[in-house]
Amino acid sequence: MPTLTHPALAARLLTLPPSCGPARLAAVDGPSGAGKSTFAGYLAAVLLGAPVIRSDDFRVPWDADPLTWWRPLEETVLAPLREGRPALLRRYDWHRDRYGPEEEVPPAPVLIVEGVGAAWAGSPAAFRIWIDAPRELRRARALDRDGPGYAAAWDAWSAREADLFSADGTKARADLLVDGTGFTPHRFRAYVRGPGGA
């Protein structure tokens, strides 16, 4: 399994043709607890603050369809960016159960979209990244983040996301497969494949 760097991946993304207005949409997908949010943050940092939109920026109840967030993402973010206009987003605050203040998401060379379903077939992704880790590690991470009281909800969510990934063929469509068991702000282990593979 080769070791790659976030700067090298960032450089690769910038060579791709735009896929959403002027932006190259980099979709970071994979099951809950795999490390998507952390990876997306590291990638954004080397892209000098590329906008990151997360599924967690939208209200998706534990018992909902994992793609519940896609329609509001499309309406509030992707549609205006596709037209070269800034998007206006109010990120959902899970702790306060309400949406935060409106913020502008400017058109940028790379837009990172992260979350379960980010790389599904309907995504206008220029590059699809799949991150995974063993289920028990992912579960432990999720419960450490959300609290042990969410164990049953996480298990049910895990089954729903697995159904989505299977029906959609998400992993098979990925340009880059990342090992989510451990990566740093600089390096990660990956298996590269696909026509857009770096």
C-alpha positions as a printed NumPy array, in Angstrom:
array([[  0.   ,   0.   ,   0.   ],
       [  1.73 ,   3.22 ,  -1.133],
       [  2.151,   6.261,   1.081],
       [  0.953,   9.479,  -0.516],
       [  0.968,  13.101,   0.591],
       [ -1.858,  15.608,   0.88 ],
       [  0.109,  18.199,  -1.137],
       [  0.524,  15.691,  -3.981],
       [ -3.201,  14.929,  -3.925],
       [ -4.007,  18.646,  -3.879],
       [ -1.775,  19.21 ,  -6.902],
       [ -3.515,  16.356,  -8.729],
       [ -6.957,  17.835,  -8.002],
       [ -5.922,  21.183,  -9.465],
       [ -5.07 ,  19.525, -12.802],
       [ -8.617,  18.167, -13.229],
       [-11.273,  19.919, -15.293],
       [-13.892,  21.781, -13.206],
       [-17.001,  19.751, -12.412],
       [-19.239,  22.241, -10.562],
       [-19.019,  25.685, -12.1  ],
       [-15.375,  26.787, -11.716],
       [-14.737,  24.237,  -8.955],
       [-13.328,  20.749,  -8.994],
       [-15.534,  18.939,  -6.492],
       [-13.516,  16.496,  -4.38 ],
       [-15.916,  14.053,  -2.727],
       [-14.696,  12.403,   0.494],
       [-16.944,   9.435,   1.257],
       [-16.974,   6.303,   3.372],
       [-18.729,   4.864,   6.405],
       [-19.227,   6.613,   9.734],
       [-16.081,   6.859,  11.846],
       [-13.705,   6.145,   8.956],
       [-11.867,   9.485,   9.25 ],
       [-13.556,  11.507,   6.495],
       [-13.804,  14.771,   8.434],
       [-10.179,  14.685,   9.563],
       [ -8.936,  13.805,   6.079],
       [-11.022,  16.565,   4.486],
       [ -9.601,  19.076,   6.956],
       [ -6.017,  18.081,   6.158],
       [ -6.69 ,  18.315,   2.428],
       [ -8.335,  21.728,   2.781],
       [ -5.34 ,  23.007,   4.74 ],
       [ -2.897,  22.255,   1.915],
       [ -5.336,  23.73 ,  -0.599],
       [ -5.02 ,  27.028,   1.302],
       [ -8.443,  26.916,   2.844],
       [-10.556,  25.318,   0.13 ],
       [-14.207,  25.353,   1.265],
       [-15.318,  22.183,   3.048],
       [-19.016,  21.314,   3.126],
       [-19.941,  18.376,   5.343],
       [-23.038,  16.231,   5.578],
       [-23.043,  17.262,   9.262],
       [-23.697,  20.853,   8.112],
       [-27.261,  19.693,   7.422],
       [-29.841,  18.139,   9.718],
       [-29.845,  14.395,   9.056],
       [-31.604,  12.45 ,  11.854],
       [-30.099,   9.134,  12.922],
       [-33.078,   7.261,  11.457],
       [-33.091,   9.123,   8.118],
       [-31.97 ,   8.137,   4.648],
       [-28.204,   8.842,   4.559],
       [-28.724,  11.002,   1.457],
       [-31.22 ,  13.325,   3.215],
       [-28.603,  16.088,   3.12 ],
       [-28.032,  15.98 ,  -0.623],
       [-31.069,  17.987,  -1.748],
       [-30.366,  20.968,   0.554],
       [-26.673,  20.774,  -0.451],
       [-27.688,  20.933,  -4.096],
       [-30.101,  23.826,  -3.571],
       [-28.032,  26.   ,  -1.229],
       [-24.449,  25.281,  -2.333],
       [-23.984,  23.397,  -5.59 ],
       [-26.571,  25.232,  -7.7  ],
       [-25.152,  28.732,  -7.11 ],
       [-21.544,  27.527,  -7.393],
       [-22.402,  25.819, -10.655],
       [-23.417,  29.25 , -11.951],
       [-20.181,  30.807, -10.653],
       [-21.999,  32.621,  -7.825],
       [-21.156,  32.471,  -4.109],
       [-23.328,  30.11 ,  -2.101],
       [-24.972,  31.059,   1.18 ],
       [-24.949,  28.32 ,   3.806],
       [-26.271,  28.064,   7.34 ],
       [-24.49 ,  25.14 ,   8.995],
       [-26.504,  22.986,  11.362],
       [-25.374,  23.014,  15.009],
       [-25.98 ,  19.522,  16.366],
       [-25.414,  20.533,  19.985],
       [-27.958,  23.372,  19.906],
       [-30.33 ,  21.707,  17.401],
       [-30.5  ,  24.79 ,  15.206],
       [-28.882,  26.35 ,  12.175],
       [-26.076,  28.851,  12.617],
       [-25.585,  32.228,  10.948],
       [-25.477,  32.545,   7.194],
       [-21.993,  32.353,   5.698],
       [-20.733,  32.804,   2.184],
       [-19.093,  29.936,   0.303],
       [-17.169,  31.526,  -2.585],
       [-16.447,  29.815,  -5.897],
       [-13.005,  28.258,  -5.52 ],
       [-10.684,  26.061,  -7.582],
       [-11.487,  23.074,  -5.321],
       [-14.594,  22.419,  -3.247],
       [-14.389,  19.552,  -0.755],
       [-17.679,  17.801,   0.016],
       [-17.418,  15.298,   2.845],
       [-19.896,  12.833,   4.285],
       [-21.797,   9.616,   3.729],
       [-23.01 ,   9.807,   0.144],
       [-20.633,  12.574,  -0.978],
       [-19.403,  10.406,  -3.871],
       [-22.712,   8.784,  -4.817],
       [-23.623,   8.443,  -8.505],
       [-25.472,  11.785,  -8.553],
       [-22.523,  13.786,  -7.24 ],
       [-20.827,  16.158,  -9.714],
       [-17.477,  15.03 ,  -8.329],
       [-14.305,  15.534, -10.308],
       [-12.51 ,  13.138,  -7.944],
       [-13.958,  10.566,  -5.544],
       [-12.104,   9.538,  -2.374],
       [-13.219,   6.523,  -0.339],
       [-11.985,   6.21 ,   3.26 ],
       [-12.54 ,   3.098,   5.347],
       [-11.368,   1.373,   8.516],
       [-12.387,  -1.786,  10.403],
       [-15.93 ,  -1.601,  11.77 ],
       [-14.981,  -1.912,  15.448],
       [-12.511,   0.961,  15.153],
       [-15.082,   3.091,  13.36 ],
       [-17.731,   2.284,  15.971],
       [-15.374,   3.144,  18.829],
       [-14.503,   6.47 ,  17.195],
       [-18.159,   7.325,  16.613],
       [-19.21 ,   6.515,  20.168],
       [-16.242,   8.43 ,  21.544],
       [-17.425,  11.4  ,  19.49 ],
       [-21.182,  11.109,  20.075],
       [-21.383,   9.232,  23.383],
       [-22.152,   5.592,  24.277],
       [-25.862,   6.363,  24.455],
       [-25.888,   6.454,  20.647],
       [-24.672,   2.868,  20.203],
       [-27.99 ,   1.464,  18.977],
       [-28.572,   4.467,  16.709],
       [-25.077,   4.111,  15.251],
       [-25.593,   0.403,  14.568],
       [-28.839,   1.136,  12.708],
       [-27.216,   4.001,  10.809],
       [-24.279,   1.763,   9.889],
       [-26.679,  -0.735,   8.315],
       [-28.444,   1.993,   6.31 ],
       [-25.208,   3.48 ,   5.005],
       [-23.964,   0.007,   4.044],
       [-27.174,  -0.495,   2.034],
       [-26.62 ,   2.849,   0.29 ],
       [-23.009,   2.052,  -0.575],
       [-23.967,  -1.383,  -1.881],
       [-26.857,  -0.162,  -4.046],
       [-24.858,   2.793,  -5.364],
       [-21.538,   0.995,  -5.903],
       [-19.81 ,   3.959,  -4.243],
       [-16.52 ,   2.296,  -3.377],
       [-16.116,   0.758,  -6.842],
       [-16.481,   4.237,  -8.375],
       [-13.759,   5.811,  -6.213],
       [-10.588,   7.213,  -7.765],
       [ -8.633,   6.843,  -4.52 ],
       [ -9.025,   4.37 ,  -1.648],
       [ -7.6  ,   5.639,   1.659],
       [ -6.682,   3.615,   4.728],
       [ -8.534,   5.323,   7.576],
       [ -6.719,   3.512,  10.376],
       [ -4.215,   6.329,  10.69 ],
       [ -2.937,   9.276,   8.715],
       [ -1.184,  12.535,   9.511],
       [ -1.642,  16.088,   8.227],
       [  1.036,  15.258,   5.662],
       [  0.8  ,  11.587,   4.68 ],
       [ -1.703,   8.777,   4.229],
       [ -1.719,   5.208,   2.978],
       [ -3.799,   4.474,  -0.064],
       [ -4.563,   2.099,  -2.87 ],
       [ -4.894,   4.148,  -6.075],
       [ -7.036,   3.122,  -8.979],
       [ -9.505,   4.413, -11.535],
       [ -9.162,   6.693, -14.548],
       [ -8.615,   9.722, -12.303],
       [ -6.151,   7.955, -10.024],
       [ -3.179,  10.061,  -8.959]])
